[in-house]
Amino acid sequence: MIPTLWRLGLLLALRSRVRPGAPGTLPATATRVILGVWIAALAVAALVVVACVALLVWVVVRA
């Protein structure tokens, strides 16, 4: 469900950037907020993946 929300947020942000001010698009401030939250969520997901890999390596090395 979260990846679907990410895609939806990115789609809304990109749509606003393609045709700013057109009906059905978001204002520029909302676009920046959505992109910022989306990028922050990707950064957190990347950190979680790195932490899991580091934990896995640590467990394998100690075994």
C-alpha positions as CSV (number, residue, x, y, z in Angstrom):
1,M,0.0,0.0,0.0
2,I,2.8,2.4,0.8
3,P,4.5,2.0,-2.6
4,T,1.1,2.8,-4.2
5,L,0.9,6.0,-2.1
6,W,4.5,7.0,-3.2
7,R,3.6,6.5,-6.8
8,L,0.4,8.5,-6.4
9,G,2.3,11.4,-4.7
10,L,5.0,11.4,-7.3
11,L,2.4,11.3,-10.1
12,L,0.5,14.3,-8.5
13,A,3.7,16.2,-8.1
14,L,5.0,15.6,-11.6
15,R,1.6,16.3,-13.1
16,S,1.7,19.7,-11.4
17,R,5.1,20.4,-12.6
18,V,4.2,19.6,-16.2
19,R,1.2,21.9,-16.3
20,P,1.3,24.3,-13.3
21,G,-1.9,26.1,-12.7
22,A,-3.9,23.8,-15.0
23,P,-7.2,22.5,-13.6
24,G,-6.7,19.4,-11.5
25,T,-3.1,20.2,-10.6
26,L,-1.5,21.2,-7.3
27,P,0.0,24.5,-6.5
28,A,3.8,24.7,-6.6
29,T,4.2,24.7,-2.8
30,A,2.2,21.5,-2.5
31,T,4.3,20.0,-5.3
32,R,7.5,20.8,-3.4
33,V,6.0,19.4,-0.2
34,I,4.9,16.1,-1.9
35,L,8.3,15.7,-3.6
36,G,10.1,16.4,-0.3
37,V,8.1,13.9,1.6
38,W,8.5,11.4,-1.2
39,I,12.3,11.8,-1.2
40,A,12.5,11.7,2.6
41,A,10.5,8.4,2.6
42,L,12.8,6.9,0.0
43,A,15.8,8.0,2.1
44,V,14.4,6.3,5.2
45,A,13.6,3.2,3.2
46,A,17.2,3.1,1.9
47,L,18.5,3.5,5.5
48,V,16.3,0.6,6.6
49,V,17.7,-1.6,3.8
50,V,21.3,-0.7,4.7
51,A,20.7,-1.4,8.4
52,C,19.1,-4.8,7.6
53,V,22.0,-5.8,5.3
54,A,24.5,-4.7,8.0
55,L,22.7,-6.7,10.6
56,L,22.7,-9.7,8.3
57,V,26.4,-9.4,7.6
58,W,27.1,-9.0,11.3
59,V,25.1,-12.2,12.2
60,V,26.8,-14.2,9.4
61,V,30.3,-13.1,10.5
62,R,29.6,-13.9,14.1
63,A,28.2,-17.4,13.3
